[in-house]
Amino acid sequence: MHPRGDLALELVWAQLASQGAQSMEATLGWCYLTEELADSAQAILGGLRERLPHVAWVGAVGAGVLASGVEYIDEPALAVMLCNMPMSDFRVFHGRQPLAPNQPLAAREGMWRAHTAMVHADGHSPDLPELIQELAERTDTGYLFGGVSAGQSQSLHMALDPHAQVHGEPGAAPPSGIWHGGLSGVAFNDHVRVVSRVTQGCEPIGPRREVTAAHRNVVYELDGLPALNCLLKDLGVPVTVSESDWHRDALPKVRATLVGLSDAGSDLLSHGQHFGADTRVRHLVGLDPSRYGVALSDLVEPGMQLAFCQRHVAAARQDLVRICAEIREEFDPVDHPGSAPVGAVYVSCTGRGGPHFGAPNAEMEIIAHALGDIPLVGFFASGEIARHHLYGYTGVLTVFGG
């Protein structure tokens, strides 16, 4: 990589050209860059368009970028991936060309429909969870995957389709492909095989419990019992702990504890061992000893399911290996003949990466070992998106099948 955007692009293009980029008839490309190159984003996208004028582009700025087997963090870096799926199978969307809602089933004959969508977001956008929910409702599956741009000064994202007829004010300039605020990305129809999983990197330390009394973000009862007592029990701390023992032993355990939360009717734990697909991991943000309450960094309602959990290196590695194994099974030639992984996008939290896994590049090496030698790009985000949820401290691995 190189600190100058034009030279970073030259280095990337040399690699792409050596792998046949000009002859592969590419239609869609992903472009991720670190904040050190954010000022050059427009020039980089322009250079890619000049070299590949018929390719649609999506991408974002991250605290780091990912490529097959390697993580680039806190340094100027650029990662690009191309594919040649039929242009009729995807639609790029952004603020001036939003993703249209799917028509009712009765009118679907011959009409293009979004099945899934990859999304990049600006974290400074107001009501971001609501925007994500609304976008998910514009797909048949309700499944989104992607992440929130992680630039501290420039949370830009990219979306440009050179073939699209963009609607706007008469005489308005065509879009530059660089966007601030809101959402952008690319939607796929049901011809595109997408297998996506979320890794929370957490290990439950207690049983699944039901929220039976709560107000806003404070849980007062779990399974009809005082919530604080349930927390202490799961941590192995006596309810009658003395004040000195509390500060010496109990408080550090509480500070290292998080909460897995799911809506009523959703599976909190899968196979009784790890968190299910709809579980969100949230921080403990306070205690209310007088009312035995536990405060979370999310709104809570009675009927939700909850389990206390902890993050550590072993749990992070184990959970990442698990989702890789699940994805690999989805491409088993016996159960799914004719389908093989051809490329992947991985969005990981800025709080993860090498240190979270015990060694530099360890996170990407686990994925490469599990999936084999397929192209992969991604970025370290300030929030991860899967289904209709906005996550934190997670990884979202999405593999495309051919």
VEXDREN-915829 format. One record per residue (C-alpha): residue in three letters; x, y, z. Coordinates in nm, 4 decimals, decimal comma, padded with zeros to 6 digits. Layout:
BEGIN
  res         X         Y         Z
  ALA         X         Y         Z
...
This chain:
BEGIN
  res         X         Y         Z
  MET   00,0000   00,0000   00,0000
  HIS   00,1004   00,3629  -00,0407
  PRO   00,0109   00,6885   00,1406
  ARG  -00,0722   00,8565  -00,1917
  GLY  -00,4075   00,7548  -00,3331
  ASP  -00,2960   00,7571  -00,6973
  LEU   00,0025   00,5337  -00,6264
  ALA  -00,2048   00,3026  -00,4056
  LEU  -00,4425   00,2625  -00,7001
  GLU  -00,1517   00,1885  -00,9352
  LEU  -00,0322  -00,0892  -00,7041
  VAL  -00,3811  -00,2399  -00,6800
  TRP  -00,4376  -00,2125  -01,0524
  ALA  -00,1090  -00,3903  -01,1253
  GLN  -00,2350  -00,6851  -00,9200
  LEU  -00,5788  -00,6813  -01,0823
  ALA  -00,4330  -00,6589  -01,4325
  SER  -00,1992  -00,9497  -01,3632
  GLN  -00,5058  -01,1566  -01,2710
  GLY  -00,6919  -01,0756  -01,5917
  ALA  -00,9171  -00,7895  -01,4771
  GLN  -00,9374  -00,6396  -01,8264
  SER  -01,0536  -00,9626  -01,9894
  MET  -01,2936  -01,1007  -01,7274
  GLU  -01,5844  -00,8759  -01,8357
  ALA  -01,6379  -00,7559  -01,4798
  THR  -01,9715  -00,5968  -01,3940
  LEU  -01,9534  -00,5215  -01,0193
  GLY  -01,6665  -00,4147  -00,7972
  TRP  -01,6054  -00,3544  -00,4260
  CYS  -01,3636  -00,0823  -00,3133
  TYR  -01,2579  -00,0323   00,0499
  LEU  -01,0019   00,2172   00,1716
  THR  -00,8695   00,3335   00,5060
  GLU  -00,9275   00,6851   00,6355
  GLU  -00,5708   00,7809   00,5454
  LEU  -00,6832   00,7618   00,1803
  ALA  -01,0317   00,9111   00,2284
  ASP  -00,9298   01,2469   00,0757
  SER  -00,8376   01,0538  -00,2392
  ALA  -01,1622   00,8560  -00,2579
  GLN  -01,3010   01,0531  -00,5509
  ALA  -00,9753   01,0245  -00,7460
  ILE  -00,9478   00,6520  -00,6708
  LEU  -01,3048   00,5859  -00,7847
  GLY  -01,2437   00,7976  -01,0929
  GLY  -00,9310   00,5979  -01,1728
  LEU  -01,1191   00,2696  -01,1392
  ARG  -01,3959   00,3999  -01,3677
  GLU  -01,1399   00,5080  -01,6253
  ARG  -00,9830   00,1633  -01,6325
  LEU  -01,3112  -00,0303  -01,6077
  PRO  -01,5830   00,2005  -01,7466
  HIS  -01,8615  -00,0599  -01,7478
  VAL  -01,8231  -00,1725  -01,3855
  ALA  -02,0618  -00,0662  -01,1065
  TRP  -01,8917   00,0120  -00,7753
  VAL  -01,9798  -00,0032  -00,4064
  GLY  -01,7559   00,0475  -00,1037
  ALA  -01,6731   00,2422   00,2095
  VAL  -01,4025   00,3868   00,4333
  GLY  -01,2907   00,1698   00,7246
  ALA  -01,0579   00,1879   01,0218
  GLY  -00,8789  -00,0875   00,8333
  VAL  -00,9318  -00,2937   00,5209
  LEU  -00,9259  -00,6665   00,4666
  ALA  -00,8005  -00,8801   00,1823
  SER  -00,7550  -01,2530   00,1498
  GLY  -00,5568  -01,3565   00,4584
  VAL  -00,4369  -01,0054   00,5496
  GLU  -00,5536  -00,7125   00,7673
  TYR  -00,4383  -00,3549   00,7096
  ILE  -00,5057  -00,1389   01,0162
  ASP  -00,3906   00,2168   01,0991
  GLU  -00,2109   00,2575   00,7674
  PRO  -00,3057   00,3805   00,4204
  ALA  -00,4526   00,0838   00,2362
  LEU  -00,6878   00,0014  -00,0494
  ALA  -00,8644  -00,3269  -00,1298
  VAL  -01,0576  -00,3992  -00,4501
  MET  -01,2498  -00,7049  -00,5712
  LEU  -01,4281  -00,7660  -00,9021
  CYS  -01,6960  -01,0086  -01,0144
  ASN  -01,8713  -01,0775  -01,3437
  MET  -02,2247  -01,1703  -01,2359
  PRO  -02,4908  -01,0736  -01,4921
  MET  -02,5915  -00,7087  -01,4650
  SER  -02,9552  -00,8173  -01,4594
  ASP  -02,8945  -00,9847  -01,1214
  PHE  -02,8085  -00,6724  -00,9192
  ARG  -02,9116  -00,3120  -00,8626
  VAL  -02,6920  -00,0403  -00,7099
  PHE  -02,8743   00,2064  -00,4845
  HIS  -02,7890   00,5328  -00,3079
  GLY  -02,9460   00,8600  -00,1959
  ARG  -03,0416   00,9721  -00,5457
  GLN  -03,1409   00,6265  -00,6638
  PRO  -03,2991   00,4456  -00,3659
  LEU  -03,3932   00,0814  -00,3723
  ALA  -03,7572   00,0624  -00,4772
  PRO  -03,9949  -00,1481  -00,2675
  ASN  -04,0775  -00,4880  -00,4140
  GLN  -04,4192  -00,5027  -00,5732
  PRO  -04,6877  -00,7309  -00,4254
  LEU  -04,6557  -01,0977  -00,5149
  ALA  -04,9554  -01,0746  -00,7479
  ALA  -04,7632  -00,8310  -00,9664
  ARG  -04,4210  -00,9935  -00,9567
  GLU  -04,4348  -01,1623  -01,2978
  GLY  -04,1469  -01,0301  -01,5040
  MET  -04,0494  -00,7636  -01,2504
  TRP  -03,7090  -00,7318  -01,0870
  ARG  -03,7181  -00,8041  -00,7132
  ALA  -03,4574  -00,7525  -00,4440
  HIS  -03,3880  -01,0770  -00,2610
  THR  -03,0983  -00,9625  -00,0395
  ALA  -02,8868  -00,6482  -00,0224
  MET  -02,5408  -00,5384   00,0816
  VAL  -02,5450  -00,2005   00,2518
  HIS  -02,2910   00,0619   00,3582
  ALA  -02,3988   00,3365   00,5958
  ASP  -02,2838   00,6655   00,7408
  GLY  -02,2876   00,6327   01,1188
  HIS  -02,3682   01,0025   01,1579
  SER  -02,7068   00,9518   00,9925
  PRO  -03,0007   01,0117   01,2271
  ASP  -03,2354   00,7186   01,2896
  LEU  -02,9912   00,4719   01,1348
  PRO  -03,1590   00,1599   01,2848
  GLU  -03,4908   00,2728   01,1343
  LEU  -03,3290   00,3272   00,7934
  ILE  -03,1834  -00,0231   00,8071
  GLN  -03,5198  -00,1715   00,9055
  GLU  -03,6941   00,0097   00,6204
  LEU  -03,4355  -00,1075   00,3673
  ALA  -03,4665  -00,4686   00,4861
  GLU  -03,8410  -00,4494   00,4264
  ARG  -03,7689  -00,3693   00,0608
  THR  -03,6206  -00,7155   00,0074
  ASP  -03,8014  -01,0485  -00,0132
  THR  -03,5909  -01,2109   00,2593
  GLY  -03,5445  -00,9109   00,4880
  TYR  -03,1740  -00,9969   00,4893
  LEU  -02,9127  -00,7221   00,4711
  PHE  -02,5385  -00,7538   00,5224
  GLY  -02,2728  -00,4858   00,5445
  GLY  -02,1411  -00,2217   00,7787
  VAL  -02,1065   00,1386   00,8886
  SER  -01,8252   00,3486   00,7463
  ALA  -01,5579   00,3963   01,0135
  GLY  -01,3839   00,7206   00,9204
  GLN  -01,3576   00,9617   01,2137
  SER  -01,3612   01,2726   00,9961
  GLN  -01,5040   01,1294   00,6720
  SER  -01,7631   00,8528   00,7007
  LEU  -01,8093   00,8329   00,3268
  HIS  -01,9375   00,5390   00,1275
  MET  -01,9400   00,4646  -00,2438
  ALA  -02,2088   00,3563  -00,4874
  LEU  -02,2043   00,4129  -00,8612
  ASP  -02,3671   00,2352  -01,1544
  PRO  -02,2527   00,3748  -01,4898
  HIS  -02,5562   00,2198  -01,6624
  ALA  -02,8274   00,3508  -01,4289
  GLN  -03,0645   00,6308  -01,5180
  VAL  -03,0465   00,8402  -01,2023
  HIS  -03,3531   01,0432  -01,1148
  GLY  -03,3015   01,3925  -00,9785
  GLU  -03,3565   01,7593  -01,0393
  PRO  -03,3523   01,8640  -01,4072
  GLY  -03,0060   01,9690  -01,5049
  ALA  -02,8486   01,8162  -01,1939
  ALA  -02,4961   01,6831  -01,2312
  PRO  -02,4583   01,3039  -01,2441
  PRO  -02,3617   01,1472  -00,9131
  SER  -01,9945   01,1296  -00,8274
  GLY  -02,0339   00,7939  -00,6559
  ILE  -01,9156   00,9336  -00,3204
  TRP  -02,1888   00,9650  -00,0578
  HIS  -02,2177   01,1195   00,2873
  GLY  -02,5105   01,0345   00,5115
  GLY  -02,7749   00,7682   00,4650
  LEU  -02,7302   00,4313   00,3018
  SER  -02,5964   00,2947  -00,0233
  GLY  -02,5131  -00,0483  -00,1580
  VAL  -02,6170  -00,3180  -00,3995
  ALA  -02,9225  -00,5444  -00,4016
  PHE  -02,9288  -00,8927  -00,5537
  ASN  -03,2143  -01,0941  -00,6973
  ASP  -03,2795  -01,4595  -00,6165
  HIS  -03,0434  -01,5788  -00,8921
  VAL  -02,7460  -01,4793  -00,6757
  ARG  -02,6581  -01,7351  -00,4082
  VAL  -02,5618  -01,5583  -00,0864
  VAL  -02,4670  -01,7346   00,2382
  SER  -02,4104  -01,5003   00,5318
  ARG  -02,3422  -01,5507   00,9019
  VAL  -02,2776  -01,3292   01,2049
  THR  -02,0069  -01,4086   01,4592
  GLN  -02,0603  -01,2484   01,7991
  GLY  -01,7327  -01,3754   01,9447
  CYS  -01,9024  -01,4299   02,2799
  GLU  -01,9477  -01,7196   02,5177
  PRO  -02,2698  -01,7361   02,7226
  ILE  -02,1923  -01,7710   03,0938
  GLY  -02,5464  -01,8332   03,2096
  PRO  -02,8735  -01,9860   03,0940
  ARG  -03,1300  -01,8298   02,8677
  ARG  -03,3722  -01,6167   03,0678
  GLU  -03,6912  -01,4302   02,9876
  VAL  -03,7298  -01,0629   03,0713
  THR  -04,0357  -01,0424   03,2965
  ALA  -04,0066  -00,6807   03,4180
  ALA  -03,8270  -00,3904   03,2513
  HIS  -03,8541  -00,0193   03,1832
  ARG  -03,6769   00,1355   02,8857
  ASN  -03,3184   00,0056   02,9106
  VAL  -03,3302  -00,1321   03,2669
  VAL  -03,4171  -00,4957   03,3365
  TYR  -03,5675  -00,5539   03,6809
  GLU  -03,6744  -00,9190   03,6643
  LEU  -03,5584  -01,2280   03,4771
  ASP  -03,7827  -01,5361   03,4965
  GLY  -03,9619  -01,3581   03,7807
  LEU  -03,6401  -01,3183   03,9828
  PRO  -03,4418  -00,9994   04,0586
  ALA  -03,2220  -00,9305   03,7565
  LEU  -02,9177  -00,8263   03,9606
  ASN  -02,9343  -01,1500   04,1601
  CYS  -02,9428  -01,3495   03,8336
  LEU  -02,6357  -01,1626   03,7086
  LEU  -02,4419  -01,2307   04,0287
  LYS  -02,5414  -01,5971   04,0263
  ASP  -02,4178  -01,6428   03,6688
  LEU  -02,0895  -01,4754   03,7650
  GLY  -02,0493  -01,6983   04,0711
  VAL  -02,0732  -01,4003   04,3075
  PRO  -02,2717  -01,4346   04,6345
  VAL  -02,5709  -01,2041   04,6560
  THR  -02,4586  -01,1073   05,0079
  VAL  -02,1083  -01,0082   04,8962
  SER  -01,9437  -00,7492   05,1234
  GLU  -01,8567  -00,4047   04,9957
  SER  -01,4813  -00,4739   05,0023
  ASP  -01,5233  -00,8049   04,8187
  TRP  -01,7563  -00,6372   04,5713
  HIS  -01,4944  -00,3828   04,4620
  ARG  -01,2120  -00,6378   04,4660
  ASP  -01,3780  -00,9416   04,3039
  ALA  -01,7291  -00,8755   04,1770
  LEU  -01,6970  -00,5379   04,0033
  PRO  -01,4211  -00,6479   03,7597
  LYS  -01,6363  -00,9475   03,6601
  VAL  -01,9400  -00,7278   03,6049
  ARG  -01,7402  -00,4852   03,3901
  ALA  -01,6241  -00,7770   03,1711
  THR  -01,9791  -00,9000   03,1194
  LEU  -02,2086  -00,8293   02,8267
  VAL  -02,5639  -00,9316   02,7439
  GLY  -02,7034  -01,1307   02,4543
  LEU  -03,0535  -01,0058   02,3749
  SER  -03,3206  -01,1274   02,1334
  ASP  -03,6817  -01,0398   02,0651
  ALA  -03,9675  -01,2487   02,1954
  GLY  -04,0130  -01,5554   01,9771
  SER  -03,6552  -01,5469   01,8416
  ASP  -03,3951  -01,8080   01,9233
  LEU  -03,1468  -01,6589   02,1675
  LEU  -02,9268  -01,9690   02,1797
  SER  -02,8716  -02,2095   01,8912
  HIS  -02,8207  -02,5724   01,9924
  GLY  -02,8072  -02,4433   02,3505
  GLN  -02,4417  -02,3423   02,3107
  HIS  -02,3961  -02,0270   02,1025
  PHE  -02,6044  -01,7242   02,0198
  GLY  -02,8602  -01,7511   01,7430
  ALA  -02,8719  -01,5398   01,4302
  ASP  -03,1073  -01,2742   01,5695
  THR  -02,9198  -01,2171   01,8964
  ARG  -02,7694  -00,8719   01,9586
  VAL  -02,4860  -00,8402   02,2085
  ARG  -02,5099  -00,5244   02,4168
  HIS  -02,3064  -00,3668   02,6976
  LEU  -02,4004  -00,3499   03,0629
  VAL  -02,4052   00,0229   03,1343
  GLY  -02,5095   00,0338   03,4995
  LEU  -02,6711  -00,1275   03,8016
  ASP  -02,9631  -00,0225   04,0204
  PRO  -02,8927  -00,2004   04,3525
  SER  -03,1953  -00,0489   04,5269
  ARG  -03,4330  -00,2113   04,2773
  TYR  -03,2053  -00,5016   04,1734
  GLY  -03,1954  -00,3671   03,8185
  VAL  -02,9430  -00,4125   03,5395
  ALA  -02,9123  -00,1386   03,2743
  LEU  -02,8278  -00,2268   02,9123
  SER  -02,7230  -00,0187   02,6133
  ASP  -03,0491  -00,0979   02,4349
  LEU  -03,4211  -00,0751   02,4944
  VAL  -03,5701  -00,3839   02,6599
  GLU  -03,9262  -00,5117   02,6781
  PRO  -04,0892  -00,7940   02,8768
  GLY  -04,0896  -01,1144   02,6758
  MET  -03,7422  -01,0641   02,5323
  GLN  -03,4804  -01,3331   02,5932
  LEU  -03,1486  -01,2583   02,7601
  ALA  -02,8261  -01,4330   02,8544
  PHE  -02,5151  -01,2872   03,0152
  CYS  -02,1921  -01,3466   02,8243
  GLN  -01,8238  -01,2577   02,7968
  ARG  -01,5800  -01,1911   02,5143
  HIS  -01,2266  -01,3273   02,5056
  VAL  -00,9759  -01,4605   02,2533
  ALA  -01,0828  -01,8250   02,2801
  ALA  -01,4519  -01,7405   02,2372
  ALA  -01,3801  -01,5125   01,9412
  ARG  -01,1747  -01,7774   01,7599
  GLN  -01,4206  -02,0560   01,8381
  ASP  -01,7229  -01,8615   01,7154
  LEU  -01,5508  -01,7499   01,3945
  VAL  -01,4504  -02,1101   01,3208
  ARG  -01,8115  -02,2121   01,3838
  ILE  -01,9668  -01,9739   01,1304
  CYS  -01,7009  -02,0647   00,8731
  ALA  -01,7915  -02,4315   00,9183
  GLU  -02,1616  -02,3508   00,8772
  ILE  -02,0923  -02,1613   00,5546
  ARG  -01,8712  -02,4391   00,4239
  GLU  -02,1514  -02,6889   00,4852
  GLU  -02,3821  -02,4743   00,2716
  PHE  -02,1493  -02,5416  -00,0216
  ASP  -02,1096  -02,9147   00,0413
  PRO  -02,1050  -03,0772  -00,3066
  VAL  -02,3234  -03,3646  -00,1865
  ASP  -02,6029  -03,1540  -00,0400
  HIS  -02,5628  -02,8614  -00,2816
  PRO  -02,4291  -02,9992  -00,6125
  GLY  -02,3005  -02,7462  -00,8623
  SER  -02,2530  -02,4673  -00,6097
  ALA  -01,9109  -02,3512  -00,4915
  PRO  -01,7868  -02,0388  -00,3104
  VAL  -01,6454  -01,7895  -00,5594
  GLY  -01,5896  -01,4783  -00,3478
  ALA  -01,6581  -01,3239  -00,0077
  VAL  -01,7014  -00,9955   00,1763
  TYR  -01,6188  -00,9694   00,5469
  VAL  -01,7146  -00,6767   00,7691
  SER  -01,5559  -00,6806   01,1133
  CYS  -01,5785  -00,4410   01,4053
  THR  -01,3009  -00,1899   01,4698
  GLY  -01,2706  -00,3509   01,8152
  ARG  -01,1781  -00,6870   01,6656
  GLY  -00,8867  -00,7628   01,4337
  GLY  -00,5525  -00,9205   01,5217
  PRO  -00,5297  -00,8217   01,8914
  HIS  -00,8791  -00,9559   01,9572
  PHE  -00,7720  -01,2910   01,8116
  GLY  -00,4290  -01,3141   01,9671
  ALA  -00,2041  -01,2348   01,6695
  PRO  -00,1787  -01,0076   01,3631
  ASN  -00,3928  -01,1286   01,0704
  ALA  -00,5313  -01,4114   01,2851
  GLU  -00,8935  -01,3256   01,2078
  MET  -00,8374  -01,3390   00,8330
  GLU  -00,6188  -01,6483   00,8544
  ILE  -00,9027  -01,8392   01,0219
  ILE  -01,1372  -01,7461   00,7379
  ALA  -00,8820  -01,8272   00,4672
  HIS  -00,8101  -02,1659   00,6240
  ALA  -01,1824  -02,2475   00,6359
  LEU  -01,2925  -02,1195   00,2960
  GLY  -00,9849  -02,1881   00,0877
  ASP  -00,8326  -01,9732  -00,1830
  ILE  -01,1210  -01,7495  -00,2868
  PRO  -01,1134  -01,3707  -00,3346
  LEU  -01,2173  -01,1772  -00,0238
  VAL  -01,2300  -00,8098   00,0683
  GLY  -01,3858  -00,6143   00,3512
  PHE  -01,3301  -00,3491   00,6121
  PHE  -01,3253  -00,2753   00,9839
  ALA  -01,6515  -00,0927   01,0528
  SER  -01,7956   00,1172   01,3336
  GLY  -02,1074  -00,0987   01,3272
  GLU  -02,2019  -00,4179   01,1480
  ILE  -02,5284  -00,4862   00,9667
  ALA  -02,6973  -00,8244   00,9358
  ARG  -03,0621  -00,8960   00,8681
  HIS  -03,2400  -00,5822   00,9883
  HIS  -03,0138  -00,5291   01,2917
  LEU  -02,7248  -00,2959   01,3648
  TYR  -02,4580  -00,4817   01,5630
  GLY  -02,1353  -00,3970   01,7453
  TYR  -01,8200  -00,6018   01,8141
  THR  -01,9254  -00,8614   01,5574
  GLY  -01,8133  -00,9955   01,2229
  VAL  -02,0430  -01,0479   00,9230
  LEU  -01,9073  -01,2982   00,6719
  THR  -02,0906  -01,3259   00,3381
  VAL  -01,9940  -01,5740   00,0685
  PHE  -02,1196  -01,5687  -00,2898
  GLY  -02,1792  -01,8975  -00,4671
  GLY  -02,1239  -01,9759  -00,8305
